[in-house]
């Protein structure tokens, strides 16, 4: 068996795993990154991305700054209800912005940085297993050439997504889960932009979201049943549904075009605590997931690894073994805020099958408050742009 020795083994080579490896490198700590997916699989998996101000700052401060030139800075969002758009100005409310920058681009930027710096990145491996988390941990796997291999490390980080294998090694008694009775039907279309910023729509026909990707490709979503089959939806049916949900009496125009991709995204909230088992620590979706309404998933993952890089540096370079004990509480302080914000946005904008007329009018009253009150706008803006890192 081929054996590699390193300080940190990172299981999961998406944005979270790569950012952690990048930050550790800047701190003089070597790491090995493993992922069962190939680079091509990750590169071609299109996922939306809204980056909070501190997520952008983390990228830029670490020398990964393409987001500033290729990303789109958004100073707010539109809440569309009552047949018209209502703008929430983040800059005016809290002096902050977000950036539209797809998760795929974050991955490519970080992969380029780690490759440039000689990072040990191993994609397309198989049979990944973590051993001895309570002692000297190691990861065994089958390398791309079919050979058995292992990485022996001081610490292992599970950043392997919502279907995490690493999570199974952490105490399952402290897990919190909430499922939702609906999902998002997501699709990409070759069409011009319908708006300069995201449009969150609440109508009697259900929720819809209009997002942007490029000048000629857009990403959109609408609320659907959790068991909906994307193949059953023709282009005409999709656009009919979107037009019904975004119709109004203002001058807003939904721009349409050929649909090039479609899928159904289930909704769930999940938190694993603690996020540590001995010398195994979890980060990102391996430890927690949120509904996509609040655009928090990638931002939470990046916030996790920022904290994790700091505590690992203290533990590994300053012999501060107690540093790892602080990780869970520091990470979850932000996670639970994001869980609340995502839940709040979701329940405010989506209709449920058992919703009453009271629920309908309460939702509209809440939306009126958010868009007509400085305090309401600031509440939404602070949560959407992100809380300051601690």
KETORKE-140386 format. One record per residue (C-alpha): x, y, z; residue in three letters. Coordinates in nm, 4 decimals, padded with zeros to 6 digits, always signed. Layout:
        x        y        z rest
        X        Y        Z  ALA
...
// end
This chain:
        x        y        z rest
 +00.0000 +00.0000 +00.0000  UNK
 +00.1298 +00.3430 -00.0964  UNK
 +00.1513 +00.5621 +00.2125  UNK
 +00.1620 +00.9405 +00.2234  UNK
 +00.2194 +01.1300 +00.5467  UNK
 +00.0803 +01.4794 +00.5929  UNK
 -00.0525 +01.7091 +00.8637  UNK
 -00.4142 +01.7339 +00.7416  UNK
 -00.6079 +01.4993 +00.5147  UNK
 -00.9129 +01.6644 +00.3575  UNK
 -01.1876 +01.4327 +00.2317  UNK
 -01.3768 +01.6350 -00.0266  UNK
 -01.2242 +01.8505 -00.2984  UNK
 -01.5031 +02.0993 -00.3610  UNK
 -01.4798 +02.4697 -00.2684  UNK
 -01.4765 +02.4029 +00.1077  UNK
 -01.2020 +02.1410 +00.0958  UNK
 -00.9915 +02.3425 -00.1464  UNK
 -01.0298 +02.6639 +00.0522  UNK
 -00.9187 +02.4862 +00.3676  UNK
 -00.6166 +02.3378 +00.1896  UNK
 -00.5347 +02.6812 +00.0462  UNK
 -00.5554 +02.8542 +00.3859  UNK
 -00.3468 +02.5825 +00.5500  UNK
 -00.0825 +02.6244 +00.2790  UNK
 -00.0690 +02.9969 +00.3503  UNK
 -00.0150 +02.9077 +00.7157  UNK
 +00.2683 +02.6670 +00.6350  UNK
 +00.0677 +02.3472 +00.6959  UNK
 +00.0750 +02.0703 +00.4358  UNK
 -00.2368 +01.8798 +00.3377  UNK
 -00.3694 +01.6186 +00.0967  UNK
 -00.7121 +01.6565 -00.0675  UNK
 -00.9112 +01.3502 -00.1800  UNK
 -01.2348 +01.3324 -00.3782  UNK
 -01.4171 +01.0451 -00.5469  UNK
 -01.5363 +01.2836 -00.8185  UNK
 -01.3154 +01.3830 -01.1056  UNK
 -01.2138 +01.7410 -01.1695  UNK
 -01.4312 +01.7349 -01.4821  UNK
 -01.7383 +01.6173 -01.2883  UNK
 -01.7104 +01.9021 -01.0402  UNK
 -01.6245 +02.1587 -01.3064  UNK
 -01.9308 +02.0739 -01.5136  UNK
 -02.1795 +02.0565 -01.2250  UNK
 -02.3500 +02.3944 -01.2467  UNK
 -02.4559 +02.5431 -00.9169  UNK
 -02.5659 +02.8940 -00.8401  UNK
 -02.3665 +03.1122 -00.6085  UNK
 -02.4342 +03.4248 -00.4057  UNK
 -02.1302 +03.5185 -00.1988  UNK
 -02.1620 +03.7227 +00.1185  UNK
 -01.9269 +04.0149 +00.1716  UNK
 -01.7030 +03.8190 +00.4122  UNK
 -01.6851 +03.5223 +00.1732  UNK
 -01.5585 +03.7581 -00.0968  UNK
 -01.3163 +03.9134 +00.1500  UNK
 -01.1843 +03.5675 +00.2403  UNK
 -01.1184 +03.4859 -00.1247  UNK
 -00.9564 +03.8186 -00.2024  UNK
 -00.7439 +03.8347 +00.1131  UNK
 -00.6092 +03.4861 +00.0387  UNK
 -00.5021 +03.5924 -00.3126  UNK
 -00.7984 +03.4491 -00.5054  UNK
 -00.9557 +03.7637 -00.6455  UNK
 -01.1121 +03.6869 -00.9861  UNK
 -01.4521 +03.7383 -00.8225  UNK
 -01.3842 +04.1133 -00.8255  UNK
 -01.3460 +04.1233 -01.2037  UNK
 -01.5730 +03.8401 -01.3203  UNK
 -01.8363 +03.8402 -01.0486  UNK
 -02.1441 +04.0647 -01.0441  UNK
 -02.1790 +04.2873 -00.7413  UNK
 -02.5416 +04.3103 -00.6278  UNK
 -02.6481 +04.5918 -00.3998  UNK
 -02.9848 +04.4363 -00.3166  UNK
 -03.2672 +04.2090 -00.4263  UNK
 -03.6224 +04.2490 -00.5516  UNK
 -03.9168 +04.1107 -00.3576  UNK
 -04.1986 +04.0695 -00.6080  UNK
 -04.5495 +04.0479 -00.4669  UNK
 -04.8831 +04.2081 -00.5402  UNK
 -04.7868 +04.2105 -00.9080  UNK
 -04.4887 +04.4462 -00.8771  UNK
 -04.1227 +04.4591 -00.7795  UNK
 -04.0093 +04.6080 -00.4489  UNK
 -03.6378 +04.6752 -00.4174  UNK
 -03.4492 +04.6113 -00.0937  UNK
 -03.1297 +04.8180 -00.1039  UNK
 -02.8590 +04.6418 +00.0990  UNK
 -02.6105 +04.9240 +00.0529  UNK
 -02.8509 +05.1780 +00.1961  UNK
 -02.9744 +04.9504 +00.4743  UNK
 -02.6458 +04.8063 +00.6082  UNK
 -02.3691 +04.9343 +00.3803  UNK
 -02.2932 +04.5912 +00.2318  UNK
 -02.3319 +04.3983 -00.0939  UNK
 -02.3248 +04.0413 -00.2194  UNK
 -02.1638 +03.9005 -00.5323  UNK
 -02.3236 +03.6742 -00.7896  UNK
 -02.0440 +03.4264 -00.8592  UNK
 -02.1286 +03.0618 -00.9396  UNK
 -01.9897 +02.7938 -00.7105  UNK
 -01.8196 +02.6347 -01.0100  UNK
 -01.6074 +02.9464 -01.0549  UNK
 -01.5049 +02.9400 -00.6882  UNK
 -01.3952 +02.5789 -00.7360  UNK
 -01.1946 +02.6621 -01.0480  UNK
 -01.0231 +02.9576 -00.8807  UNK
 -00.9219 +02.7574 -00.5740  UNK
 -00.8148 +02.4562 -00.7792  UNK
 -00.5918 +02.6809 -00.9870  UNK
 -00.4398 +02.8333 -00.6736  UNK
 -00.3661 +02.4965 -00.5136  UNK
 -00.2253 +02.3557 -00.8388  UNK
 -00.0055 +02.6619 -00.8810  UNK
 +00.1254 +02.6194 -00.5275  UNK
 +00.1979 +02.2484 -00.5696  UNK
 -00.0962 +02.1184 -00.3694  UNK
 -00.1481 +01.7423 -00.3400  UNK
 -00.4932 +01.7045 -00.4993  UNK
 -00.6241 +01.3579 -00.5801  UNK
 -00.9489 +01.3412 -00.7740  UNK
 -01.1276 +01.0336 -00.9041  UNK
 -01.0247 +00.8095 -00.6135  UNK
 -01.2496 +00.5284 -00.4875  UNK
 -01.3270 +00.3256 -00.1740  UNK
 -01.2441 +00.6119 +00.0618  UNK
 -01.2513 +00.5116 +00.4309  UNK
 -01.1449 +00.6953 +00.7468  UNK
 -00.9775 +00.4949 +01.0229  UNK
 -00.8610 +00.5572 +01.3809  UNK
 -01.0232 +00.8966 +01.4278  UNK
 -00.9572 +00.8773 +01.8011  UNK
 -00.5869 +00.8065 +01.7544  UNK
 -00.3494 +00.8677 +01.4638  UNK
 -00.6039 +00.8939 +01.1837  UNK
 -00.5592 +00.7707 +00.8296  UNK
 -00.7601 +00.7516 +00.5103  UNK
 -00.7445 +00.4486 +00.2840  UNK
 -00.8590 +00.4588 -00.0781  UNK
 -00.7999 +00.3252 -00.4262  UNK
 -00.6009 +00.5659 -00.6374  UNK
 -00.6883 +00.6583 -00.9965  UNK
 -00.4449 +00.3969 -01.1258  UNK
 -00.6203 +00.1225 -00.9263  UNK
 -00.3538 +00.0934 -00.6561  UNK
 -00.4341 +00.0731 -00.2846  UNK
 -00.3169 +00.3832 -00.0992  UNK
 -00.3427 +00.5565 +00.2351  UNK
 -00.2832 +00.9012 +00.3809  UNK
 -00.1693 +00.9156 +00.7420  UNK
 -00.2360 +01.2529 +00.9060  UNK
 -00.2601 +01.4331 +01.2372  UNK
 -00.6128 +01.5516 +01.1593  UNK
 -00.8763 +01.4524 +00.9039  UNK
 -01.1411 +01.6969 +00.7812  UNK
 -01.4632 +01.5689 +00.6265  UNK
 -01.5737 +01.8236 +00.3678  UNK
 -01.7467 +01.5632 +00.1541  UNK
 -02.0889 +01.7198 +00.1134  UNK
 -02.4421 +01.6429 +00.2259  UNK
 -02.4012 +01.2697 +00.1585  UNK
 -02.0895 +01.2670 +00.3753  UNK
 -01.9312 +00.9351 +00.4619  UNK
 -01.7242 +01.1056 +00.7316  UNK
 -02.0373 +01.2184 +00.9150  UNK
 -02.1263 +00.8554 +00.9897  UNK
 -01.8244 +00.8387 +01.2234  UNK
 -01.9502 +01.1254 +01.4396  UNK
 -02.2000 +01.0664 +01.7215  UNK
 -02.5437 +01.0487 +01.5468  UNK
 -02.7436 +01.1232 +01.8618  UNK
 -02.6937 +01.4989 +01.8204  UNK
 -02.8532 +01.5585 +01.4811  UNK
 -03.1292 +01.8060 +01.4043  UNK
 -03.3389 +01.7671 +01.0904  UNK
 -03.6322 +01.9446 +00.9329  UNK
 -03.7807 +01.8473 +00.5982  UNK
 -04.0110 +02.0650 +00.3899  UNK
 -04.3184 +01.9580 +00.1913  UNK
 -04.1953 +02.1157 -00.1316  UNK
 -03.8885 +02.1528 -00.3525  UNK
 -03.7525 +02.3835 -00.6210  UNK
 -03.7773 +02.3081 -00.9898  UNK
 -03.4558 +02.4625 -01.1208  UNK
 -03.3614 +02.5248 -01.4806  UNK
 -03.1091 +02.7113 -01.6909  UNK
 -03.2131 +02.8984 -02.0007  UNK
 -03.0369 +03.0686 -02.2871  UNK
 -03.2034 +03.4054 -02.2486  UNK
 -03.1171 +03.7681 -02.1735  UNK
 -03.1399 +03.8910 -01.8163  UNK
 -03.4861 +03.9736 -01.6854  UNK
 -03.3457 +04.1916 -01.4073  UNK
 -03.0137 +04.3257 -01.2835  UNK
 -03.0519 +04.1565 -00.9420  UNK
 -03.2303 +03.8502 -00.8054  UNK
 -03.6100 +03.8590 -00.8038  UNK
 -03.7841 +03.6616 -00.5263  UNK
 -04.1492 +03.6225 -00.6219  UNK
 -04.4405 +03.5318 -00.3992  UNK
 -04.7734 +03.4899 -00.5781  UNK
 -05.1002 +03.3017 -00.5465  UNK
 -04.9521 +03.0432 -00.7826  UNK
 -04.6480 +02.9831 -00.5635  UNK
 -04.2882 +03.0930 -00.5271  UNK
 -04.0471 +03.1708 -00.8136  UNK
 -03.6901 +03.2995 -00.8230  UNK
 -03.5189 +03.4705 -01.1142  UNK
 -03.1412 +03.4663 -01.0932  UNK
 -02.8648 +03.5470 -01.3371  UNK
 -02.5661 +03.3521 -01.4661  UNK
 -02.4208 +03.5436 -01.7605  UNK
 -02.5508 +03.7996 -02.0086  UNK
 -02.6964 +03.5150 -02.2172  UNK
 -02.7598 +03.2295 -01.9689  UNK
 -02.9920 +03.2602 -01.6687  UNK
 -03.0936 +03.0327 -01.3814  UNK
 -03.4523 +03.0245 -01.2531  UNK
 -03.6556 +02.8265 -01.0014  UNK
 -04.0149 +02.7722 -00.8989  UNK
 -04.1767 +02.5904 -00.6097  UNK
 -04.2927 +02.2367 -00.6893  UNK
 -04.3808 +01.9074 -00.5200  UNK
 -04.0861 +01.7225 -00.3703  UNK
 -04.1493 +01.4172 -00.5923  UNK
 -04.1814 +01.6133 -00.9190  UNK
 -04.0204 +01.4548 -01.2273  UNK
 -03.8258 +01.7102 -01.4371  UNK
 -03.8707 +01.4967 -01.7483  UNK
 -04.2464 +01.5495 -01.7291  UNK
 -04.2076 +01.9225 -01.7836  UNK
 -04.1903 +02.0547 -02.1388  UNK
 -04.0452 +02.3973 -02.2172  UNK
 -04.3941 +02.5358 -02.2818  UNK
 -04.5192 +02.4067 -01.9492  UNK
 -04.2212 +02.5517 -01.7620  UNK
 -04.2587 +02.8964 -01.9152  UNK
 -04.6364 +02.8959 -01.8630  UNK
 -04.5760 +02.8299 -01.4940  UNK
 -04.3093 +03.0995 -01.4655  UNK
 -04.5253 +03.3570 -01.6443  UNK
 -04.8186 +03.2829 -01.4135  UNK
 -04.6032 +03.3306 -01.1025  UNK
 -04.4312 +03.6494 -01.2161  UNK
 -04.7270 +03.8207 -01.3850  UNK
 -04.8133 +04.1703 -01.2686  UNK
 -04.9284 +04.5175 -01.3598  UNK
 -04.5850 +04.6833 -01.3703  UNK
 -04.3397 +04.6895 -01.6609  UNK
 -04.1455 +04.3782 -01.5525  UNK
 -04.0782 +04.1390 -01.8433  UNK
 -03.9780 +03.7748 -01.7995  UNK
 -03.7218 +03.7048 -02.0719  UNK
 -03.7404 +03.3531 -02.2139  UNK
 -03.5316 +03.1216 -02.4311  UNK
 -03.4351 +02.7563 -02.4850  UNK
 -03.4015 +02.5528 -02.1655  UNK
 -03.0676 +02.3724 -02.1445  UNK
 -03.0842 +02.2041 -01.8019  UNK
 -03.3514 +02.1183 -01.5455  UNK
 -03.3609 +01.9423 -01.2082  UNK
 -03.5544 +01.9238 -00.8818  UNK
 -03.3885 +02.0428 -00.5609  UNK
 -03.5357 +01.8998 -00.2353  UNK
 -03.5541 +02.1175 +00.0755  UNK
 -03.4129 +02.0174 +00.4127  UNK
 -03.2477 +02.1727 +00.7135  UNK
 -02.9868 +01.9656 +00.8962  UNK
 -02.7324 +02.0270 +01.1717  UNK
 -02.4792 +01.7832 +01.3156  UNK
 -02.3353 +01.8662 +01.6551  UNK
 -02.0663 +01.8236 +01.7593  UNK
 -01.8764 +01.8769 +01.4357  UNK
 -01.5844 +01.6789 +01.5735  UNK
 -01.5021 +01.3206 +01.6683  UNK
 -01.1502 +01.2960 +01.8053  UNK
 -00.9176 +01.4001 +01.5250  UNK
 -01.1954 +01.4023 +01.2643  UNK
 -01.3735 +01.7336 +01.2026  UNK
 -01.6627 +01.8142 +00.9702  UNK
 -01.7076 +02.1234 +00.7545  UNK
 -01.9708 +02.2577 +00.5147  UNK
 -02.2597 +02.0413 +00.3976  UNK
 -02.1098 +01.7400 +00.5754  UNK
 -02.2080 +01.9104 +00.9015  UNK
 -02.5121 +02.1167 +00.8049  UNK
 -02.7451 +02.1970 +00.5169  UNK
 -02.9948 +02.4789 +00.4701  UNK
 -03.2784 +02.5489 +00.2261  UNK
 -03.1413 +02.7479 -00.0701  UNK
 -03.3805 +03.0400 -00.0193  UNK
 -03.1336 +03.2404 +00.1881  UNK
 -02.8273 +03.1621 -00.0298  UNK
 -02.6299 +03.0385 +00.2717  UNK
 -02.4896 +02.6951 +00.1790  UNK
 -02.1554 +02.7890 +00.0211  UNK
 -02.1112 +03.0850 +00.2545  UNK
 -02.1456 +02.8641 +00.5617  UNK
 -01.8927 +02.6193 +00.4190  UNK
 -01.6387 +02.8959 +00.3621  UNK
 -01.7046 +03.0369 +00.7095  UNK
 -01.6458 +02.6912 +00.8592  UNK
 -01.3084 +02.6432 +00.6969  UNK
 -01.1972 +02.9941 +00.7866  UNK
 -01.2488 +02.9065 +01.1540  UNK
 -01.1092 +02.5569 +01.1015  UNK
 -00.7899 +02.6838 +00.9398  UNK
 -00.7335 +02.9097 +01.2377  UNK
 -00.7847 +02.6397 +01.5019  UNK
 -00.5780 +02.3871 +01.3055  UNK
 -00.2900 +02.6329 +01.2844  UNK
 -00.3028 +02.6799 +01.6609  UNK
 -00.3257 +02.3075 +01.7228  UNK
 -00.0569 +02.1969 +01.4775  UNK
 +00.1996 +02.4754 +01.4861  UNK
 +00.1614 +02.6008 +01.8433  UNK
 +00.0902 +02.2659 +02.0115  UNK
 -00.2408 +02.4000 +02.1403  UNK
 -00.4379 +02.0763 +02.1513  UNK
 -00.7348 +02.2490 +02.3158  UNK
 -00.7837 +02.4709 +02.0088  UNK
 -00.9870 +02.2030 +01.8339  UNK
 -01.2350 +02.2056 +02.1218  UNK
 -01.3538 +02.5537 +02.0229  UNK
 -01.4360 +02.4692 +01.6621  UNK
 -01.7906 +02.3341 +01.6996  UNK
 -01.9231 +02.6196 +01.9140  UNK
 -01.7640 +02.8882 +01.6958  UNK
 -01.8933 +02.7364 +01.3720  UNK
 -02.2433 +02.6579 +01.4999  UNK
 -02.2955 +03.0102 +01.6318  UNK
 -02.3139 +03.1192 +01.2688  UNK
 -02.4842 +02.8035 +01.1431  UNK
 -02.7879 +02.8483 +01.3672  UNK
 -02.8256 +03.2118 +01.2624  UNK
 -02.8209 +03.0967 +00.9002  UNK
 -03.0680 +02.8175 +00.9747  UNK
 -03.3092 +03.0719 +01.1182  UNK
 -03.2611 +03.3145 +00.8288  UNK
 -03.3089 +03.0423 +00.5650  UNK
 -03.6158 +02.9042 +00.7422  UNK
 -03.7607 +03.2543 +00.7755  UNK
 -03.7088 +03.3382 +00.4082  UNK
 -03.8535 +03.0019 +00.3066  UNK
 -04.1701 +03.0214 +00.5149  UNK
 -04.2290 +03.3844 +00.4167  UNK
 -04.2178 +03.3217 +00.0418  UNK
 -04.3596 +02.9704 -00.0100  UNK
 -04.7173 +02.8489 +00.0009  UNK
 -04.8176 +02.5217 +00.1660  UNK
 -05.1047 +02.2909 +00.0751  UNK
 -05.2721 +02.3431 +00.4129  UNK
 -05.2188 +02.7193 +00.4182  UNK
 -05.5205 +02.9278 +00.5137  UNK
 -05.6344 +03.2749 +00.4094  UNK
 -05.4857 +03.3975 +00.7364  UNK
 -05.1453 +03.2586 +00.6315  UNK
 -05.1725 +03.4276 +00.2929  UNK
 -05.2495 +03.7683 +00.4408  UNK
 -04.9870 +03.7310 +00.7126  UNK
 -04.7182 +03.6634 +00.4486  UNK
 -04.8227 +03.9691 +00.2496  UNK
 -04.8195 +04.1806 +00.5650  UNK
 -04.4663 +04.0666 +00.6389  UNK
 -04.3494 +04.1489 +00.2862  UNK
 -04.5122 +04.4926 +00.3097  UNK
 -04.3248 +04.5555 +00.6339  UNK
 -03.9898 +04.4498 +00.4891  UNK
 -04.0181 +04.6768 +00.1888  UNK
 -04.1701 +04.9820 +00.3572  UNK
 -03.9711 +04.9941 +00.6809  UNK
 -03.6064 +05.0864 +00.7267  UNK
 -03.5865 +04.8439 +01.0178  UNK
 -03.7447 +04.5655 +00.8105  UNK
 -03.5115 +04.6226 +00.5175  UNK
 -03.2110 +04.6281 +00.7501  UNK
 -03.3172 +04.2969 +00.9077  UNK
 -03.3315 +04.1293 +00.5682  UNK
 -03.0161 +04.2982 +00.4403  UNK
 -02.8053 +04.2041 +00.7415  UNK
 -02.9033 +03.8386 +00.7180  UNK
 -02.8613 +03.8191 +00.3416  UNK
 -02.5209 +03.9908 +00.3241  UNK
 -02.3940 +03.7944 +00.6239  UNK
 -02.2947 +03.8589 +00.9811  UNK
 -01.9391 +03.9742 +01.0553  UNK
 -01.6884 +03.6932 +01.1050  UNK
 -01.5680 +03.6288 +01.4596  UNK
// end
